[in-house]
Amino acid sequence: MAARIRHIALSVKDIDATADFYEKAFGLKRSPKSEGPTAYRVYMSDGELNLALLQYKSEVGSGLKNPSEFVGIHHFGFQCDDLEKQQKQIEKAGGKFFFDLGDPDDDDFERKFRDPNGIIFDVNWKGWALTSSKVKAKGKTKAKAKAKTKAKPAGKTKLAAARKKVSKKTAMPKASKPARRK
């Protein structure tokens, strides 16, 4: 399946007022405000597309010399089925790796690139908060921990195969890997 646009990120000056506006004007669902490794954030959604409202903390992850002075569309994101294959396709087309937000095993992981014009976009296979295509995080209960020790079925879905590929950490070699969230 082709990658799908599922995420648009806006860099904003007043995250609370902006979230109030989109909630009232368009009836978008809203996540609580949280602090991520690179920005404060609120996620909004109509159920299909995630609109991230961001207040970046620094140049790390944003690529902006002074993020507090920039307001507008910062990047957009595609959900894909196979992260490794999609990365190869992006790089073959001329895209350049920019930044990994988190670890590929994280629920909200994003791999960021720049297109030939320098425009930032990201890809992930798990989807974004509040969207219908979001892959649910696995809970760590005792029953699930026991189930992991049992033999797995021979047939794997595309999603399971994608998870396995992502867990191999398809990012750059460790020595040149960008800073990761802790």
C-alpha positions as CSV (number, residue, x, y, z in Angstrom):
1,M,0.0,0.0,0.0
2,A,1.2,3.5,-0.7
3,A,2.2,5.8,2.2
4,R,-0.6,8.0,3.5
5,I,-0.5,11.6,4.6
6,R,-1.7,11.4,8.3
7,H,0.1,14.3,10.0
8,I,0.6,18.0,9.7
9,A,2.7,19.9,12.3
10,L,2.3,23.6,13.0
11,S,4.8,25.7,14.9
12,V,2.7,28.1,17.0
13,K,3.4,30.9,19.5
14,D,0.5,30.2,21.9
15,I,-0.3,26.4,22.0
16,D,-3.3,26.7,24.3
17,A,-5.0,29.5,22.4
18,T,-4.3,27.7,19.1
19,A,-5.7,24.4,20.4
20,D,-8.8,26.3,21.7
21,F,-9.3,27.8,18.2
22,Y,-9.2,24.5,16.3
23,E,-11.3,22.8,18.8
24,K,-14.0,25.5,18.7
25,A,-13.8,26.3,15.0
26,F,-13.7,22.8,13.6
27,G,-14.8,20.5,16.4
28,L,-11.4,18.6,16.4
29,K,-10.6,16.2,19.2
30,R,-7.8,17.3,21.5
31,S,-5.1,15.5,23.5
32,P,-3.8,16.9,26.7
33,K,-0.7,19.2,26.4
34,S,2.5,17.4,27.0
35,E,6.2,18.0,26.8
36,G,8.1,15.9,24.3
37,P,11.9,15.7,23.8
38,T,12.0,18.6,21.3
39,A,8.7,20.5,21.8
40,Y,5.6,21.2,23.9
41,R,2.7,19.7,22.0
42,V,-1.0,19.2,21.7
43,Y,-2.4,16.8,19.1
44,M,-5.7,17.6,17.4
45,S,-7.6,15.3,15.0
46,D,-10.7,14.8,12.9
47,G,-10.2,11.1,13.3
48,E,-8.2,10.6,10.1
49,L,-5.5,13.3,10.1
50,N,-3.4,14.4,13.1
51,L,-2.7,18.1,13.5
52,A,0.2,18.6,15.9
53,L,0.5,22.0,17.5
54,L,4.2,22.5,18.6
55,Q,6.2,25.0,20.5
56,Y,9.8,23.9,19.8
57,K,12.4,24.3,22.6
58,S,15.5,24.6,20.4
59,E,17.1,23.9,17.1
60,V,17.4,20.2,18.0
61,G,14.6,18.4,16.1
62,S,13.2,21.6,14.6
63,G,16.1,22.7,12.4
64,L,15.1,26.3,13.3
65,K,17.8,28.7,14.5
66,N,15.2,30.5,16.6
67,P,12.1,28.4,16.8
68,S,10.2,31.0,18.9
69,E,10.2,33.3,15.9
70,F,8.7,30.8,13.3
71,V,4.9,30.3,13.0
72,G,3.4,28.1,10.3
73,I,3.5,24.7,8.8
74,H,6.7,23.1,10.0
75,H,6.5,19.6,8.6
76,F,4.0,16.9,7.5
77,G,4.1,13.1,7.9
78,F,3.3,9.9,6.1
79,Q,2.3,6.6,7.6
80,C,3.8,3.7,5.7
81,D,3.7,-0.1,6.0
82,D,7.4,-0.8,5.8
83,L,9.8,1.8,7.3
84,E,13.0,0.3,6.0
85,K,11.6,0.0,2.4
86,Q,10.1,3.5,2.6
87,Q,13.4,5.0,3.8
88,K,15.3,3.4,0.8
89,Q,12.7,4.7,-1.6
90,I,13.0,8.3,-0.1
91,E,16.7,8.3,-0.2
92,K,16.8,6.9,-3.8
93,A,14.4,9.8,-4.8
94,G,16.8,12.3,-3.3
95,G,15.5,12.7,0.3
96,K,18.1,13.1,3.1
97,F,17.8,11.7,6.7
98,F,17.4,14.5,9.2
99,F,16.4,13.3,12.7
100,D,14.9,10.4,14.6
101,L,12.4,11.5,17.2
102,G,12.6,8.7,19.7
103,D,13.5,5.1,19.3
104,P,11.9,3.0,16.6
105,D,10.2,0.9,19.3
106,D,8.5,4.0,20.9
107,D,4.8,4.4,20.4
108,D,5.3,7.9,19.0
109,F,8.5,7.4,16.9
110,E,9.0,9.5,13.8
111,R,11.9,9.4,11.3
112,K,12.4,12.8,9.8
113,F,13.8,13.6,6.4
114,R,14.3,16.7,4.2
115,D,13.1,16.7,0.6
116,P,15.4,18.1,-2.2
117,N,14.0,21.6,-1.3
118,G,14.9,21.2,2.4
119,I,11.3,20.8,3.4
120,I,11.0,18.5,6.5
121,F,8.7,15.5,6.5
122,D,8.5,12.4,8.6
123,V,7.4,8.8,8.3
124,N,6.3,6.2,10.7
125,W,4.4,2.9,10.6
126,K,2.4,3.3,13.8
127,G,0.3,6.3,12.9
128,W,-0.4,9.4,15.0
129,A,-2.4,10.1,18.1
130,L,-6.2,10.4,17.7
131,T,-6.3,8.9,14.2
132,S,-8.2,5.8,13.1
133,S,-5.0,4.2,11.6
134,K,-3.0,4.6,14.9
135,V,-1.5,1.2,16.0
136,K,-2.3,0.7,19.6
137,A,0.6,0.4,22.0
138,K,0.8,-3.0,23.6
139,G,0.1,-3.1,27.4
140,K,2.5,-5.0,29.6
141,T,0.2,-7.3,31.7
142,K,1.1,-10.6,33.2
143,A,-1.2,-12.4,30.8
144,K,0.4,-10.8,27.8
145,A,3.9,-11.5,29.2
146,K,3.0,-15.2,29.4
147,A,1.6,-15.2,25.9
148,K,4.9,-13.9,24.6
149,T,6.6,-17.1,25.7
150,K,4.2,-19.3,23.7
151,A,5.0,-20.2,20.1
152,K,3.8,-17.6,17.6
153,P,1.7,-18.5,14.5
154,A,3.6,-19.2,11.4
155,G,1.8,-16.5,9.3
156,K,2.7,-12.9,9.9
157,T,0.7,-9.9,8.9
158,K,2.3,-7.0,7.1
159,L,2.0,-5.0,10.3
160,A,3.9,-7.6,12.3
161,A,6.6,-7.8,9.6
162,A,6.9,-4.0,9.7
163,R,7.3,-4.0,13.5
164,K,10.1,-6.6,13.2
165,K,11.9,-4.5,10.6
166,V,11.6,-1.3,12.7
167,S,12.9,-3.1,15.8
168,K,16.1,-3.8,13.9
169,K,16.7,-0.1,14.1
170,T,17.2,0.9,10.5
171,A,18.7,4.2,11.5
172,M,22.2,5.5,10.9
173,P,25.2,3.7,12.4
174,K,25.6,4.3,16.2
175,A,28.6,6.7,15.8
176,S,26.8,9.1,13.6
177,K,23.3,8.7,15.1
178,P,21.6,12.0,16.2
179,A,20.7,12.5,19.8
180,R,17.8,10.5,21.0
181,R,15.1,11.1,23.6
182,K,15.6,9.6,27.0
